[in-house]
Amino acid sequence: MTDEHRKARDRFLQKHLFHGLKDLNDGFDIVSISYFNEKQFNVVLQRVELLKDIGVYGIEPHILDQETGEFVYYAVDTFENYLTYPQDPEWYMKSFEKFKGTGEELYYSASFYIPGNYLDYGTD
């Protein structure tokens, strides 16, 4: 992925999926990966579903380690595990429900499928 493509993708995510939400990544991961609590991540997934052509490659929650105070990897789930495609809301909603069902306070991130024609390659 080129730097130009990465910037265009990040602009799209901020404008269409993450607007109005609080990114919980306070530096525990690279700046381009956003994390959300359960309620906010549900909003992100609803926005993905409304956009139709957008999809989710994978969901990767983290959990706060009570001893160290650091966020640590919890698990990952991908569309391949459901034998479907990234734009199928059934897979990512089922995966999200599975993670919610753990009873853990998770912080969610995801990787997204965004068709190239959705990206604005204008300058920052």
C-alpha positions as CSV (number, residue, x, y, z in Angstrom):
1,M,0.0,0.0,0.0
2,T,1.4,3.3,-1.0
3,D,1.6,6.3,1.4
4,E,-0.9,8.1,-0.8
5,H,-3.3,5.2,-0.6
6,R,-2.9,4.9,3.2
7,K,-3.7,8.6,3.6
8,A,-6.7,8.4,1.4
9,R,-8.0,5.4,3.3
10,D,-7.5,7.1,6.6
11,R,-9.4,10.2,5.4
12,F,-12.3,8.0,4.3
13,L,-12.4,6.1,7.7
14,Q,-12.3,9.4,9.7
15,K,-15.0,11.0,7.5
16,H,-17.4,8.2,7.0
17,L,-16.9,5.6,9.8
18,F,-15.2,7.3,12.8
19,H,-16.7,10.8,12.9
20,G,-18.1,11.8,16.2
21,L,-16.5,8.8,18.0
22,K,-13.7,8.8,20.5
23,D,-10.6,6.9,19.4
24,L,-9.3,5.1,22.5
25,N,-5.8,4.5,21.0
26,D,-3.7,6.7,23.4
27,G,-0.4,5.5,21.9
28,F,-0.6,1.8,22.7
29,D,-0.7,0.9,19.0
30,I,0.3,2.7,15.8
31,V,-1.5,6.0,15.3
32,S,-3.4,4.8,12.1
33,I,-5.2,2.0,14.1
34,S,-8.3,3.3,15.9
35,Y,-9.9,1.5,18.9
36,F,-13.4,1.9,20.2
37,N,-15.4,0.7,23.1
38,E,-18.3,-1.8,22.5
39,K,-21.0,0.9,22.0
40,Q,-18.9,3.0,19.6
41,F,-17.7,-0.1,17.7
42,N,-21.3,-1.1,17.1
43,V,-21.8,2.4,15.5
44,V,-18.8,1.8,13.3
45,L,-20.2,-1.6,12.1
46,Q,-23.6,0.0,11.5
47,R,-22.0,2.6,9.3
48,V,-20.1,0.0,7.4
49,E,-23.3,-1.9,6.7
50,L,-25.1,1.3,5.5
51,L,-22.4,2.0,3.0
52,K,-23.0,-1.4,1.3
53,D,-19.8,-1.7,-0.7
54,I,-17.5,-1.3,2.3
55,G,-16.5,-4.4,4.2
56,V,-14.6,-5.7,7.2
57,Y,-11.6,-7.9,6.7
58,G,-11.1,-8.6,10.4
59,I,-11.9,-7.6,13.9
60,E,-9.1,-7.5,16.5
61,P,-10.1,-6.6,20.1
62,H,-7.6,-5.7,22.8
63,I,-8.1,-5.9,26.6
64,L,-6.6,-3.8,29.4
65,D,-4.1,-5.9,31.5
66,Q,-5.0,-5.0,35.1
67,E,-1.5,-5.7,36.4
68,T,0.5,-3.6,33.8
69,G,-2.2,-1.1,32.8
70,E,-1.4,-1.8,29.2
71,F,-3.7,-2.9,26.4
72,V,-2.8,-6.3,25.1
73,Y,-4.0,-8.4,22.1
74,Y,-7.1,-10.5,22.9
75,A,-8.1,-12.3,19.7
76,V,-8.8,-11.8,16.0
77,D,-11.6,-12.9,13.7
78,T,-11.7,-12.6,9.9
79,F,-14.2,-13.0,7.2
80,E,-12.4,-16.2,6.0
81,N,-13.4,-17.9,9.2
82,Y,-17.0,-17.5,8.1
83,L,-16.5,-18.6,4.5
84,T,-17.8,-15.4,3.2
85,Y,-16.7,-12.0,1.9
86,P,-15.8,-8.8,3.7
87,Q,-19.0,-6.9,2.7
88,D,-21.2,-9.6,4.3
89,P,-22.6,-7.9,7.5
90,E,-23.7,-11.3,8.9
91,W,-20.1,-12.4,9.5
92,Y,-18.9,-9.2,11.2
93,M,-22.0,-8.8,13.3
94,K,-21.8,-12.5,14.4
95,S,-18.2,-12.0,15.3
96,F,-18.9,-8.9,17.3
97,E,-21.7,-10.6,19.2
98,K,-19.2,-13.5,20.0
99,F,-16.7,-11.1,21.4
100,K,-19.4,-9.2,23.4
101,G,-20.5,-12.5,24.8
102,T,-17.2,-13.0,26.5
103,G,-18.2,-10.5,29.2
104,E,-14.8,-8.8,28.9
105,E,-14.4,-5.1,28.5
106,L,-12.8,-5.1,25.1
107,Y,-11.4,-2.3,22.9
108,Y,-12.2,-3.0,19.2
109,S,-10.2,-2.3,16.1
110,A,-10.9,-3.6,12.6
111,S,-9.4,-3.7,9.1
112,F,-11.7,-2.5,6.4
113,Y,-12.3,-3.3,2.7
114,I,-12.8,0.0,0.9
115,P,-13.1,0.1,-2.9
116,G,-10.7,2.4,-4.6
117,N,-13.4,4.5,-6.1
118,Y,-14.5,5.5,-2.6
119,L,-11.1,7.1,-1.9
120,D,-10.2,10.7,-2.3
121,Y,-6.6,11.1,-3.3
122,G,-6.7,14.9,-2.8
123,T,-4.0,16.6,-0.8
124,D,-4.1,16.8,3.0
